[in-house]
């Protein structure tokens, strides 16, 4: 039977036949438990932190905490389980079958040892141990919550989450830094990467596309640091952003026209402001008959179109060879007959190749970058190209930028944790050596309410026809754009 390492002929205390799932007889299980129990007794109090937590205890601190006895019992049962099961056989089962096997064996061990636990504690224990063996241990309850945007683990003893734009501390703890490092290894190995002293920094992703960053000792002094940018299970759309107040209905329609009419778009914003989320919303309005190629450091875009090719960079191997950079991907995808190119984040000399693609027939390409305003986003593009070693005059680079990028959409996270699209800005051309931009829609802060929530409004700047009007008319979207602009102007007048 699965999990069997020794004979099952032994009898449990009191003459009860030992279940087939538990191996080595009752004495073997007792002996397997004894070293773990002795070790638990010798550990200092700070080392007795929990190895996992149930979903209901995953909320912010202080929250309910379990007794030290619970963790000692769990430690002994977990040690006996590892001596009982055959992990190589366990790996051959699907997740649900493996969980059932583990639950059966743990129940047998609890019965064998006459351990007294409440029903709720036993269920928590079973869930914790299954998560430790098959999943990501204490992180599983946090990953199951759809309201968490970020999970930040600062060593084994401190775990923070971001909910509704605010960072909160949780009572989630890892047994020790070794357990945390093992979980980090488990995550990065899923995408063929590694993290250790020789390669202490690693970017990876979870199966659902959530972005993961790990930095390990000796670079991280207080133990491994794990950061997970979670993705919602339900994909956000522009309509949902309207309901959340991120943009007005008129602004959403303008963004739809921008995406559908194949404008070249740059999404800018600060860290955690929602750039990738907004980019996902924009890509939803790309044509389903278009060939789209994405280039990312860790694949996190969630495009809904059928014809999508996803590319991902690769770090160097242990010999320092085999690295594939973002620029390599962007240059290669030009040979793959793309209709649109989407770069997850522009952060280096690949900016030059993306502009070249935008200017050579790949209309509707998009990318994101970190910046504090649309104007700064254009300056950062220029800086990236210059730092890439290109010896081009500044005016030539700016002409390339103004001729390639049609619209900059800027998103910000406000001090109350809310996210707002603050600018929809078009690039109109050059005047002398200066790139000229024009805001189509802008968010103005008016104040805050009694609860500290930001009060503001999206207002039209009152321009007539934006520079991409002819492009919208080419795709029969000029009437939709006109209605959106008129409605934005009317709403703006009403607010005054």
C-alpha positions in Angstrom: 0.0 0.0 0.0 1.0 3.6 -0.5 3.3 5.0 2.0 4.5 1.7 3.4 8.2 1.5 4.3 8.1 -1.4 6.7 5.8 -4.2 7.8 2.3 -3.6 9.2 2.3 -6.7 11.4 2.9 -4.8 14.6 0.0 -3.9 16.9 -0.8 -0.6 18.6 -1.0 -0.2 22.3 -3.9 -2.1 23.7 -3.8 -4.8 20.9 -5.4 -2.7 18.2 -4.2 -3.6 14.7 -2.0 -0.9 13.2 -3.6 0.7 10.1 -1.8 -0.3 6.8 -1.0 3.3 6.1 1.2 3.5 9.2 4.3 1.5 8.9 6.8 -0.1 11.2 4.4 -1.1 14.0 3.3 0.9 17.0 6.7 0.9 18.7 8.2 2.3 15.5 5.8 5.2 15.5 6.3 5.9 19.2 10.1 5.9 18.6 9.6 8.1 15.6 7.8 10.6 17.8 10.2 10.6 20.7 13.2 12.4 19.0 10.9 15.1 17.7 9.3 15.5 21.1 12.7 15.7 22.8 13.9 18.2 20.2 10.7 20.3 20.7 11.4 20.4 24.5 15.0 21.6 23.9 14.0 24.3 21.6 14.0 27.9 22.9 10.5 29.5 23.1 11.2 31.7 20.0 11.9 28.6 17.9 8.5 27.2 18.7 6.7 29.4 16.2 3.9 27.8 14.2 4.6 26.0 11.0 1.2 26.8 9.5 -2.1 28.6 10.2 -5.7 27.9 9.3 -7.5 30.4 7.0 -9.5 32.0 9.9 -6.3 32.9 11.7 -4.7 34.5 8.6 -6.2 37.9 9.4 -4.1 40.8 10.7 -2.6 40.7 14.2 -3.3 40.2 17.0 -6.0 37.6 16.1 -6.4 34.2 17.8 -3.3 32.3 18.6 -2.9 28.6 19.3 -1.3 27.1 22.4 2.3 26.0 22.5 1.0 22.5 23.2 -0.7 22.5 19.8 2.6 23.2 18.1 4.5 20.6 20.1 1.9 18.0 19.2 2.0 19.0 15.6 5.8 18.7 15.6 5.8 15.2 16.9 3.0 14.0 14.6 4.7 15.7 11.6 8.0 13.9 12.4 6.2 10.6 12.7 4.4 11.2 9.4 7.7 11.8 7.6 9.1 8.5 8.9 5.8 6.7 8.0 5.2 7.7 4.4 7.1 7.2 1.2 7.5 10.6 -0.4 8.4 9.2 -3.8 5.1 7.3 -3.9 3.3 10.4 -2.6 4.6 12.5 -5.6 2.9 10.1 -8.0 -0.6 10.9 -6.7 -2.8 13.8 -7.6 -3.2 16.5 -4.9 -6.6 15.4 -3.6 -5.6 11.7 -3.3 -2.4 12.7 -1.6 -4.3 14.9 0.9 -6.6 12.0 1.7 -3.7 9.6 2.3 -2.0 12.1 4.6 -5.2 12.8 6.5 -5.8 9.0 7.0 -2.2 8.5 8.2 -2.3 11.5 10.6 -5.6 10.3 12.1 -4.1 6.9 12.6 -1.1 8.4 14.4 -3.4 10.5 16.6 -5.5 7.4 17.5 -2.4 5.3 18.1 -0.9 7.8 20.5 -4.2 8.5 22.3 -3.7 12.3 21.7 -6.6 14.3 23.0 -7.6 17.2 20.7 -10.8 19.0 20.0 -12.5 18.5 16.6 -11.5 22.0 15.5 -7.9 21.6 16.6 -7.7 18.2 14.8 -9.1 19.7 11.6 -6.6 22.6 11.8 -3.8 20.1 12.4 -4.7 18.0 9.4 -5.0 21.1 7.2 -1.7 22.5 8.5 0.2 19.2 7.9 -1.3 18.8 4.4 -0.2 22.3 3.5 3.3 21.6 4.8 3.7 18.5 2.8 1.9 19.3 -0.4 1.6 23.1 -0.6 3.4 26.2 0.7 2.9 25.6 4.4 1.7 28.7 6.3 1.2 30.7 3.1 -1.7 28.5 1.9 -4.4 30.3 3.9 -3.1 33.7 2.7 -3.0 32.6 -1.0 -6.6 31.4 -0.7 -7.8 34.9 0.2 -8.8 36.9 -2.8 -8.7 40.2 -0.9 -4.9 40.2 -0.4 -2.8 42.0 -2.9 0.7 41.4 -1.5 2.3 38.9 0.9 5.6 40.0 2.4 7.5 37.5 4.5 10.4 39.1 6.4 12.1 36.0 7.8 10.4 33.2 9.7 8.9 35.4 12.4 7.1 38.2 10.6 4.6 38.1 7.7 2.7 41.1 6.4 -0.1 41.4 3.9 -1.7 44.3 2.0 -5.4 44.5 2.1 -7.4 47.4 0.5 -4.1 49.3 -0.1 -3.0 49.1 3.6 -0.2 46.9 5.0 -1.1 44.8 8.0 0.9 42.4 10.1 -0.4 38.9 10.5 0.1 36.2 13.1 1.5 33.8 10.4 4.8 32.3 11.5 7.2 29.7 10.0 8.8 27.0 12.1 12.3 28.4 11.4 14.2 30.0 8.5 15.0 26.5 7.1 11.3 25.8 6.6 10.9 29.2 4.9 13.9 28.6 2.7 12.5 25.2 1.7 9.2 26.8 0.7 11.1 29.4 -1.4 13.0 26.6 -3.1 9.8 24.8 -3.8 8.3 27.9 -5.5 11.3 28.8 -7.7 11.9 25.2 -8.7 8.5 25.1 -10.3 9.8 27.5 -13.0 13.2 25.9 -13.3 15.0 28.4 -11.2 17.0 28.2 -8.0 17.9 30.3 -5.0 20.8 29.7 -2.7 24.0 31.4 -1.4 25.5 31.4 -4.9 22.3 32.8 -6.4 20.5 34.6 -3.6 18.1 36.7 -5.7 15.4 35.1 -7.8 12.2 36.1 -9.6 9.6 33.5 -10.2 5.8 33.0 -10.4 3.1 30.8 -8.9 0.9 28.6 -11.0 -1.8 31.2 -11.0 0.6 33.8 -12.4 1.3 35.6 -9.1 4.7 37.2 -9.1 7.3 36.0 -6.6 10.6 37.6 -5.5 13.0 35.8 -3.1 16.2 37.3 -1.6 18.1 34.9 0.6 21.0 35.1 3.0 23.7 36.4 3.0 22.1 39.3 1.2 19.0 39.2 3.4 20.5 39.5 7.0 17.5 38.4 9.1 16.6 35.3 7.0 15.0 34.7 3.6 12.7 37.5 2.4 9.7 36.4 0.2 7.4 38.8 -1.6 4.4 37.7 -3.5 2.3 40.0 -5.7 -1.0 38.1 -5.7 -3.4 38.0 -8.6 -7.1 38.0 -8.2 -8.9 34.8 -9.2 -11.4 36.8 -11.2 -9.8 39.0 -13.9 -10.5 42.7 -13.4 -12.0 44.6 -16.3 -12.4 48.3 -17.0 -16.1 48.0 -16.0 -15.0 46.8 -12.5 -12.4 49.6 -12.3 -15.3 52.0 -12.8 -17.3 50.4 -9.9 -14.2 50.8 -7.7 -13.9 54.5 -8.6 -10.5 54.1 -10.3 -11.9 55.7 -13.5 -15.2 57.2 -14.6 -17.4 55.5 -17.2 -16.4 58.1 -19.8 -12.7 57.6 -19.0 -13.2 53.8 -19.4 -14.7 54.3 -22.8 -11.8 56.5 -23.9 -9.4 53.8 -22.8 -11.4 51.2 -24.7 -11.1 53.3 -27.9 -7.3 53.7 -27.2 -6.9 49.9 -27.0 -9.2 49.0 -29.8 -7.8 51.6 -32.2 -4.2 50.2 -31.8 -2.6 53.2 -30.1 0.8 52.6 -28.7 0.4 52.9 -24.9 2.7 53.4 -22.0 1.3 52.7 -18.5 3.2 54.5 -15.8 2.9 54.6 -12.0 4.7 53.9 -8.8 5.2 50.5 -7.1 2.0 48.8 -6.2 -0.1 51.4 -8.0 -1.8 48.8 -10.3 0.1 49.2 -13.5 0.0 45.5 -14.5 -3.7 45.3 -13.5 -4.5 48.2 -15.8 -2.4 46.7 -18.6 -4.4 43.5 -18.2 -7.6 45.5 -18.5 -6.4 47.3 -21.6 -5.3 44.0 -23.3 -8.8 42.7 -22.8 -9.9 45.0 -25.6 -7.3 43.8 -28.1 -8.7 41.9 -31.1 -9.2 38.1 -30.8 -7.8 37.7 -34.4 -4.4 39.4 -33.5 -1.1 37.7 -32.8 0.1 39.1 -29.5 3.5 38.4 -28.0 4.3 39.2 -24.4 7.8 39.7 -22.9 8.2 39.6 -19.1 10.7 38.9 -16.4 8.2 36.7 -14.6 5.1 35.9 -16.7 2.2 37.6 -14.9 0.0 39.1 -17.7 -3.3 37.3 -18.1 -4.4 37.9 -21.7 -7.8 36.4 -22.8 -7.1 36.2 -26.5 -6.5 32.8 -28.1 -3.4 33.8 -30.2 -0.9 34.8 -27.5 2.8 33.8 -27.2 4.3 34.3 -23.8 8.0 34.9 -23.4 10.0 35.0 -20.2 13.6 36.1 -19.4 16.1 33.6 -18.0 18.8 34.3 -15.4 22.3 33.0 -15.8 23.2 29.5 -14.7 25.6 28.6 -11.9 28.5 29.1 -14.4 27.2 32.6 -15.2 26.1 31.6 -18.7 22.8 31.2 -20.5 21.2 34.5 -19.5 18.4 35.7 -21.7 17.6 39.4 -21.2 14.5 41.4 -21.8 16.2 43.0 -24.8 16.9 39.6 -26.3 13.2 38.7 -26.0 12.0 42.0 -27.6 14.5 41.7 -30.4 13.6 38.1 -31.1 9.9 38.6 -31.0 10.2 41.0 -33.9 11.1 37.9 -36.0 8.0 36.1 -34.8 5.5 38.1 -36.9 3.8 39.9 -34.0 0.9 42.2 -34.5 1.2 43.6 -31.0 4.0 43.4 -28.5 3.4 43.8 -24.8 6.3 44.3 -22.5 5.5 43.6 -18.8 7.9 46.2 -17.5 10.3 48.4 -19.3 13.4 49.0 -17.2 16.5 49.0 -19.4 17.8 49.2 -22.9 14.9 47.1 -24.3 13.1 50.5 -24.3 14.9 51.3 -27.6 13.8 48.0 -29.3 10.2 48.5 -28.1 10.2 52.0 -29.6 11.6 50.6 -32.8 8.8 48.0 -32.9 6.1 50.7 -32.2 7.5 52.7 -35.1 7.8 49.9 -37.6 4.3 48.5 -38.0 3.5 46.9 -34.7 0.8 49.4 -33.8 -1.0 48.8 -30.5 2.0 47.7 -28.6 2.1 48.4 -24.8 4.4 48.4 -21.8 4.6 49.6 -18.3 7.3 51.5 -16.4 7.9 53.1 -13.0 7.4 56.9 -13.0 5.7 59.6 -10.9 4.0 61.4 -13.8 3.5 61.0 -17.6 6.2 63.6 -18.3 8.6 61.8 -16.1 7.7 58.5 -17.8 8.9 60.0 -21.1 12.1 61.2 -19.5 12.8 57.8 -18.0 12.4 56.2 -21.5 15.1 58.6 -22.7 17.4 57.8 -19.8 17.0 54.1 -20.3 18.0 54.4 -23.9 21.0 56.6 -23.0 22.2 54.1 -20.3 22.0 51.3 -22.8 25.0 52.7 -24.6 23.3 54.3 -27.6 25.2 57.3 -28.8 22.3 59.2 -30.2 21.6 62.9 -29.9 19.0 63.7 -27.3 16.8 65.3 -30.0 16.9 62.1 -32.1 15.8 60.0 -29.1 13.0 62.4 -28.2 11.8 62.4 -31.8 11.7 58.6 -31.7 9.7 58.7 -28.4 7.2 61.3 -29.7 6.8 59.4 -33.0 6.3 56.0 -31.3 4.2 56.5 -28.1 0.7 57.8 -28.6 -0.8 57.7 -25.1 0.6 57.6 -21.5 -1.8 56.4 -18.9 -0.7 57.1 -15.4 -2.1 55.3 -12.3 -1.4 56.2 -8.6 -2.0 54.7 -5.2 -3.4 57.4 -3.0 -2.5 57.8 0.7 -5.7 56.1 1.8 -4.8 53.0 -0.2 -7.2 53.6 -3.1 -5.9 53.5 -6.7 -6.8 56.0 -9.3 -6.0 56.6 -13.0 -4.8 60.1 -12.6 -3.9 61.0 -16.2 -4.7 59.9 -19.7 -2.2 61.9 -21.6 -1.5 61.9 -25.4 1.9 62.7 -26.9 1.3 65.2 -29.7 4.7 65.8 -31.1 7.8 68.0 -30.8 8.4 71.7 -30.4 12.1 72.3 -30.8 13.8 69.9 -28.5 10.8 69.4 -26.2 8.2 66.6 -26.4 4.7 68.1 -26.2 2.0 66.3 -24.3 -1.7 67.1 -23.7 -3.9 65.7 -20.9 -7.2 64.3 -22.1 -8.5 63.3 -18.7 -7.1 64.2 -15.2 -7.9 63.4 -11.7 -8.0 66.2 -9.2 -8.0 65.8 -5.4 -10.6 67.9 -3.7 -10.1 66.8 -0.1 -11.0 63.9 2.2 -14.0 62.7 4.1 -14.4 62.1 7.9 -12.9 58.6 7.5 -9.7 59.9 5.8 -10.8 58.7 2.3 -9.6 60.8 -0.6 -12.4 62.8 -2.4 -11.7 63.8 -6.0 -13.0 63.8 -9.5 -11.9 62.9 -13.0 -12.3 65.9 -15.2 -12.0 66.5 -18.9 -9.4 69.1 -19.9 -11.8 70.3 -22.6 -9.7 69.6 -25.6 -11.5 69.2 -28.9 -10.2 66.2 -30.9 -7.2 64.2 -29.5 -4.3 63.4 -31.8 -5.5 59.8 -32.3 -8.9 60.9 -33.7 -8.1 59.9 -37.2 -6.9 56.5 -36.0 -10.2 56.0 -34.1 -12.1 57.0 -37.3 -10.1 54.5 -39.3 -11.3 51.7 -37.0 -14.9 53.2 -36.9 -14.5 54.2 -33.3 -14.8 58.0 -33.8 -18.4 58.2 -32.7 -17.7 56.2 -29.6 -14.8 58.5 -28.8 -16.9 61.6 -29.5 -19.6 60.4 -27.1 -17.1 59.7 -24.4 -15.4 63.1 -24.7 -18.7 64.9 -24.8 -20.0 63.0 -21.7 -16.7 63.8 -19.9 -17.0 67.5 -20.7 -20.7 67.6 -19.6 -19.8 65.8 -16.3 -16.9 68.2 -15.8 -19.2 71.2 -16.2 -21.8 69.7 -13.8 -19.1 69.2 -11.2 -18.1 72.9 -11.3 
